[in-house]
């Protein structure tokens, strides 16, 4: 199976597409116990991942498993959403559409006289 098809399966099954209106920030997240899967995603998307041990006790009385999470925000998340959109199921397509309609790229600056630097190109090895 090629990497893109594998990624689509992970995004459809485990991916979470969200939007933070206070920060005007789209987000793509995958969180799971399998570190090898999240590490592979990180390499494909040129992004780091984090690991944490949830506190508390599970329903069975034991500790929760260690979680590994890749969390991508902003323009990079938007690019991922645009690339995966045609391959997602109806529910995820609707969610991505809501997010992309709500998101507005930053074009104004609060500091008078500020000259913004050109934005860096987004590098996602999976899509090149």
FENRA-V738371 format. One record per residue. RES is the residue in one letter. PHI is phi as a letter, one per 40 degrees, with the letter a starting at -180 (* if undefined). Layout:
# FENRA-V738371
((RES & PHI) (RES & PHI))
This chain:
# FENRA-V738371
((X & *) (X & c) (X & c) (X & c) (X & c) (X & c) (X & c) (X & d) (X & c) (X & c) (X & c) (X & c) (X & c) (X & b) (X & c) (X & b) (X & b) (X & b) (X & a) (X & b) (X & c) (X & c) (X & b) (X & f) (X & b) (X & c) (X & a) (X & b) (X & b) (X & b) (X & b) (X & a) (X & c) (X & c) (X & c) (X & c) (X & c) (X & c) (X & c) (X & c) (X & d) (X & d) (X & c) (X & c) (X & b) (X & f) (X & a) (X & c) (X & b) (X & b) (X & b) (X & a) (X & b) (X & c) (X & c) (X & g) (X & b) (X & c) (X & d) (X & c) (X & g) (X & c) (X & c) (X & c) (X & c) (X & c) (X & b) (X & b) (X & b) (X & b) (X & b) (X & b) (X & b) (X & g) (X & c) (X & c) (X & c) (X & c) (X & c) (X & c) (X & d) (X & c) (X & c) (X & c) (X & d) (X & c) (X & b) (X & c) (X & c) (X & d) (X & c) (X & c) (X & c) (X & c) (X & c) (X & c) (X & c) (X & d) (X & c) (X & c) (X & c) (X & c) (X & c) (X & b) (X & c) (X & c) (X & b) (X & b) (X & b) (X & c) (X & c) (X & c) (X & g) (X & c) (X & b) (X & c) (X & c) (X & c) (X & c) (X & c) (X & c) (X & c) (X & b) (X & b) (X & d) (X & c) (X & c) (X & c))
